[in-house]
Every structure is written in structure tokens, then in C-alpha cells.
Amino acid sequence: MAQRRPERWATRIGVILAVAGSAVGLGNFLRFPTQVAVYGGGAFMIPYFCALLFLGLPLMWIEWTLGRYGGGLGRHSLPGIYHVVTGRRWAKYLGVLGIYIPFVIVVYYTYVESWTLGYGVYSALGKFSGFSTKEQMAHALGSYLGTAGDAVWTPTLAVLFLAITLALNFLVVRRGISGGIEKLSRFAMPLLFLMAVALVVRVLTLRDVGVATPAQGLDFLWRPDFSRLGDARVWLAAAGQIFFTLSLGLGAIITYASYLRKDDDVALAGLTSASLNEFAEVILGGSLAIPAAVVFFGTVGTMKLAETGSSVQLGFFAMPLIFQQIPLGNFFGMLWFLLLFFAGITSSVSLLQPLLAFFQDEFGWTRHRATAVLLAMTVVCLVPVVGLMKFGFLDEMDFWSNNILLPLGALVEALVFVGLIGMKRGWEELTRGAQIRLPGAVRYLMYLSAVYLTALFGVWIYQQAVPKLTLQGVAAEARPYVLTCRVMLAALLILMLVKVRVAWQRQRAGYVTPPTPESE
């Protein structure tokens, strides 16, 4: 079988924007402000920046290095990359996490992403006019999703916006790395930043409305309450946010980096993409939702709002209510939800790419065939997510992927890098072609990240997995559906392990020509 021409990023700025787009997602503008509000504002920022330094940046460089290294050896998904960079046949089964985790996340992530598109259209049409309470907004979202007892809006529209969202995502990835994902990133990321800046300016210039001022919101964000730093939950939450915001541990960045050329810089490019993400999250996300909520609900009210619900409370309840109180509120509400949609789609296409790369590399499929199969898999798994939404199906998938699988995936990456590849070879790969000189201390941070992750993962298992496994706090009527979700997650993992096994058997039997090292 003839070898396919290797896909490549067309430009350096394209890969930086694509990786930044993978990281800049719904979490930057929804999850981050919610975490800040729950854990005491400025008190959260100290462990957040510690986690960025000791976990985020070292792991980010590890992922870029693993990706470029594996791509140079002809592999673009984590099972193949672990196999070729370690020289150990069993390592490919560790790599199954790099196709399993992004697929689990993208299934429910695209559903939430579709809400932002729907709400953007609803805002433009003035559908939220006259809404004045959180309860009204909660009922509206419930009717939109079909989980409320009586419908304000038909749930059929939610399915329509989900179909549009899926179509846009798969049209992008079907066109390939440079023709689809890079073009989307070059268009969507600058537009996203422009919309975010416009919204920040509008929020920070609010005057004579609400119960507080934007300056009090910024004060809440940046003034630390040092007494909260003794609470281990603050440190755990901050580490979790860093995983979530930098897209670490799930294999997407590794796959993106695998399409670099052998001597392309990863040190400066990785740092640049991480910096763009942090600017979007801390400067834009922090200066948008937190001050807006504090202006209208006060500091105490904002904390209570965050503590009584998920990030949905802030993004889909509070923000539309806030925009209804200001001139041109429908326009700014539309801008808010379109900002979320663009942030979402640049992330969701990155979650689709690892499994596409696996199908192409290990089964020899064309991109069109791989896209069609992945679309079918996504739709099948979305049926219970949409149909059993009110029974906590989506929440269950979100818990296991973000609280258990992401740190597990990151831990495996760190151990593979420092243990199986070795720091000497890993450091040579990281610094080859580097356009900045990395201090030698980064090597020790990489060792430290593995230790840090091991400790964090143990604490996460003890504090969260055990109560979750025993169904503590789950209503009796929801338990069968929660268990059904777990069965589906287990079945998906087994299916992907089998797929990895079958792929290598087919290659050994000569049915598929395995990828070869790329000499470019």
C-alpha cells in the first residue's frame, strides 16, 4: 500500500493558534470564573499560578515534545506514539487513554457547545426579554433541553442546534489539518479575542447599575484571603483547573504537535500557546464574568450563585440576566454566547483529531472514511446523553473524564517521559530547534510534576472516586441511569483497547502498511 503524504501545519502561527484554540474553550469563560467564585476569589489565584508553574508548563512541554517526536517516527495518535518512542510493545495500551479520553469528552462537550449556539440565536431574537430571575432562566434552559415538566421552548430546537454543531465540527476535521483545523483557528481565534475584549470593555464601564461596581469585582478576583490557603480543596481545584484549561492529559496537544516537522520549535511555540490561553482565561475570562456578576449580585451573591450550581449557573443564568439590564442587551448577550461557541468549537475539533489520526495511522483509512465512522460513533453515544440528561448522564461523564481520567492521562504522560524515554533523550528532543533557551530547572520541574501528579491523583481517588463509586448523594431514581453511563464508559474503553490490539495484528499480518518515519 502506498504511503500517504504526511499532513502538516501550513504555518507556524497556525499551529500556535490551533493549540491555543484547543486550550481556550468553555472552561476559560465558564468554569474558571465559577472556580474563582467558589474558592474565595484571590485565594484561588495563588494555588492556580503554583499549579501552572509546577504542573501546567512542564506537562505542556512534555506533550509538545512527545507529539513532535512521535510524528517524526510516523505516528500521530498516542497508542502509536508511545509504542515507537519507548520501543515497548505494551506501551501502546497505555496510549489508549489518548484516544479514549478525548472521545468521551467530545461527546458531551459538543452538546453543551450546541447550547451556546442556540442561546446566541435566542439572544439575538430577544427571547430573554422580560426574564428577571435565576429561576426563570433555569426553567427556560430545562425546557430547551427537555428536562422541565412543561416547555417554554420546544426541545426540538436543541436537537437542531446540536445537529448544526456536529455538522460544523465534522466538516472542519474532514478537511484536514491545514485545510480545516488551521483555517478555523486562524479565523476563530482572533474573532474570539475581539469579542472577549469588547465584552470586557462593556462590563468594566458599567455605571450606576446593580449593587456594586466593576472595580469591586476585580478586587474580589485579585485580593487573596490567605486564610483560605490552608484548605486542601482550593489547591486541588486549582490543579484541576490547570488540567482543564490547558487541555493536558487527553492527547489532543500531542496529536497536534505530531504534525510538526522534525526540527520545528516546540519550546517557544508551546509557551506562546499556553500564554495565549492564560491571557484568555485570567485576563479576559476573569475580567468578564466575575465583575459582571459582582456588579449585579454582589460579592456574597456571586459566591452563593457559584456554590449552588455548576458553571451553567453563571454562563446561562446570570450573564443573560445581566445583559437584560443594560442598553443593547440582546446584542451583548448574542456576543457572549457566540464567544462561547467559538471557544467551544476550536476545542471540540481538537478532541476529534486523536481518534481520526488513530484510524488513519493504524487502519490505513482515508480521512473521509475515518470522519464518517467517528461521526457515527459520536451520534450513537450522544443519544443517551441527550435523552437521559435529567438523570445526570452528562454530569456522570463529566465527572469521570475531568476528575479522574485527565489527571490519570497526565500522570501516564509524565511517567513515560521521565521513566521510559528518559530525561536525557527527552531534553534533547525538547530543545532541538528551540528558539528560546530553557533553564535547566525545567528538567527538575518535569520530575517534580510526576511526583506532584502521583500525590494529587491519590488524593483525588480518595476524596472523589470512592464516594462517587458508592453512589453517595445520587437519588434512588437516578441510580440506574448513572450505572448505565458507567457501563457505556467501560464498554467504550474495552472497545478501544480491542481496536488497538486488532490494528497491530492487522499490521503484522500485512493487511495494513504501518506508518514509516518521516524524513522531512
Buried (B, 14 or more C-beta within 10 A) or exposed (E): EEEEEBBBBEEBBBBBBBBBBBBBBBBBBBBBBBBBBBBBBBBBBBBBBBBBEBBBBBBBBBBBBBBBBBBBBBBBBBBBBBBBBBEEEEBBBBBBBBBBBBBBBBBBBBBBBBBBBBBBBBBBEEBBEEBEEBEBBBBBBBBBBBEBEEBEBEBEEBBBBBEBBBEBBBEBBBBBBBBBBBBBBBEBBEEBBEBBBEBBEBBBEBEEEBEBBBEBBBBBBEEBBEEBBEBEEBBBBBBBBBBBBBBBBBBBBBBBBBBBBBEBBBBBBBBBBBEBBBBBBBEBBBBBBBBBBBBBBBBEBBBBBBEEBBBBBBBBBBBBBBBBEBEEBBEBBBBBBBBBBBBBBBBBBBBBBBBBBBBBBBBBBEBEEBBBBBBEBBEEBBEBBBEBBBBBBBBBBBBBBBBBBBBBBBBBBBBBBBEBBEBEBBBEBBBBBBEEEBEEEBBEBBBBBBEBBBEBBEBBBEBBBEEBEEEEEBEEEBEEBBEBBBEBBEEBBEEBBEBBBEBBEBBEEEEBEBBEEBEE
